[in-house]
Amino acid sequence: MTVDPRPAAAARPTPAHRSRDGRPPAMNDVAALAGVSHQTVSRVLNDHPSVRPATRERVVEAIATLGYRPNLAARALVTRRTGTLGVITPATALFGPTSTLVAFEQAARDAGFYVSVATLRDFSGGEVVAAVEHFLAQGVDGVVVVAPRSGTVDAVGGVHLPVPVVLVSSGREGADLPTVAVDQVVGGRLATEHLIATGRRDVVHVAGPQEWYDARDRLRGWREALQDAGLPVPEHRTGGWSAADGFAVGGDLVREGLPDAVFAANDQLALGLLAAFAQAGVRVPQDVAVVGFDDEPGTAFYHPPLTTVRQGFDDLGRRAVQSVVDALAGASAEHHPIAPELVVRRSSAPRDAAGGT
C-alpha cells in the first residue's frame, strides 16, 4: 500500500485556520498546505529550475489559497536586495521623457523589479540629493536617472551613491556612469538625408530648446548631413517643444519665404508647422516638405501623414534595466547608443510623386 506523505486534506491549514491567531500566513503555512518543505517553497518563490512542475503547481495553489505574500523586508535582510529600482525623471508631460519612464517601468517589471519614481522640476544639487535620500531610505538596488537637460548629469555625478546609477541621456560629459540613449545625432541625420534624397536642397531646421541634449544632437545631425552633402547650412530656428511654437515659426517662414523642406525637432513642432502652412494655403509636400521626430501616436493621421524619426523606447527601457543588472554584477560602465528609425509618410514625398511642380 502506498501512503501519501502529504497531510490529509481535512488537516491542512486553510485561510480560516490562519486567521484565528490574527497573523498573516507565513512560508511554513504554505509548506504545510502544499505538503513540501520550507526550502521547496523558497525555491518556487525564487523560480529555481530544480522544482518539479507538479510540486511547483501545488505550492502556487497553496500560495493562492492562503493569500500568502512574501516578506520583502525579511528577504532583503538575507539577500541584501529589495528588488526595487529608483527612477529620477523630469516633472514633464513631454512625449520623450514620459515614454522613457513608461518603457523602463515595464522592462523593470518584466525583469522582476519594482519601481519607485521621483519627479523633479529642478535638477539642482539639493533636489537630486533629496531624491537620492528618498531612494536610499527605501533600500533600492539601483537608480536610473532620465537626464535630458544640461546640468542634470553634473548634478547626478556630484552625488555619491552606494548603489549602481545608470543615466538615460545623450549628454555624458562629466559623469563616468553607465549610459543608455537613442543616438539623436543619427536621428537628425536620417531626417535630413531623407529630405535631401527627395530632391530638397534648402532644408531648414526648427530646433528644440538648446538646454536639452536631444535638441542639441538633432541640430548637430541636421548640420552634419547638409555639410556632408555639400549644401549650405541655413540659420536654424529655435523655440520650445510645443505645437504653438511650431505654428509661430511656420508663420514666420510663410512671410519670409518658404524653404524646400523643414525638419522639426519633434512631432509637436511639426504639427504646428502643418497648421500654419495649411492656414496660409501652403501645400505639403508639394510646396514644402516636413519631417518630425519621435513618431508620437497619431502622426500617421496628421494632414498629411507625417514622416518622422521613431525612437526605440522599449529597447531603451530594456537596456537601462540590463545596465543596472550588469552594474550589480560588477560590470564596468558602458555606453549603449540605440539607433533610431526613419518612418516615411506623405509629408516628405518627392514633389513629382506628390503631384507638385
Secondary structure as UniProt FT lines:
FT   HELIX           9..11
FT   HELIX           15..19
FT   TURN            20..22
FT   HELIX           27..34
FT   HELIX           38..45
FT   TURN            46..47
FT   TURN            49..50
FT   HELIX           53..66
FT   HELIX           72..79
FT   STRAND          84..90
FT   HELIX           95..110
FT   TURN            111..112
FT   STRAND          114..120
FT   HELIX           125..138
FT   STRAND          142..146
FT   TURN            150..151
FT   HELIX           152..157
FT   STRAND          165..168
FT   TURN            173..174
FT   STRAND          179..182
FT   HELIX           184..197
FT   TURN            198..199
FT   STRAND          203..207
FT   TURN            210..211
FT   HELIX           213..228
FT   TURN            229..230
FT   STRAND          237..238
FT   HELIX           243..256
FT   STRAND          261..264
FT   HELIX           267..279
FT   TURN            280..281
FT   TURN            284..287
FT   STRAND          289..291
FT   TURN            297..298
FT   HELIX           299..301
FT   STRAND          307..310
FT   HELIX           313..328
FT   TURN            329..330
FT   STRAND          335..338
FT   STRAND          341..343
FT   HELIX           346..348
FT   HELIX           351..354
//
